[in-house]
Amino acid sequence: MGRMWVAAIGDETLYEVDLPSCCRRTAWGVEDSFDCPVCGAEWQAPLPFEPEECAFVERSGEGERKGAA
């Protein structure tokens, strides 16, 4: 499916294959963000997902996880 892109305005998220054709041509080979020279849309790569820590898990001094219950 290709990379995902997030619109700079409106937070629309699309796979590269679902971008408008003018944006898709510009997105090819770009790593983090681009402005489409045809329609002016601004796209950026999504931020990396980092899950939140679970409240029921505690860390020991060595980075090991133990259940709190």
N, C-alpha and C positions, 0 to 999 in steps of 0.2 A: 504493500500500500504506500510505502514511502514515508517521508518525514511528516511530522505535524507542524502546523503554523498557526499562530495566534494573531488575530488582527490587533493592531496597536490601539484602535478605537473600537469599542464595542465588545471586546473579548470573544469574538467568534473564533472557534477552533476548527480547522479543516485539515484533512490529509492533503498532501501535495497534489495528488491526482484529482482532488475535488476543488482546487483553486480555479478561479477564472483562467482561461487560456493565456491571457497576457501576463498574469502573475506567475503562472506555472512555468513559462519560459524563463522568467527572471529568477525564479526560485532555484532552478537547476544549478547546482554547484555552489550555492550560497550556504554558509554555515549558521549564522546567528540572526541576521535581520536583513531586510531589503525594502526599498521603495520601488513600486512598479512604475516604470517610466511612461506607460501607456495610460493607466487609469488613476495613478497616484496613490493607490492603497499602500498602507504600511503594514508589513508583516514581521513577526519575530518568532524565534524558536521558543517553545514553552519552557518555563522554569523547571528544573529537575524536581521530581516528587520526593519528599522526605516524610515518611509517616511519623505521626506523633507517638510519643512513648505511651504505653499503656499504664494506667494508674495502678494496676495490680501487679506490676513487675518492678522489682527493685534491682539495682546493680550492686554487685559486690566490688571490692576494691580492685579486682583484677579484670574488670569489664565483663565478668560473667553475669548472666541474668538468672535470678531465682524468683519463683512465684512468691508473692507476699502472703498468700492465704495458706 
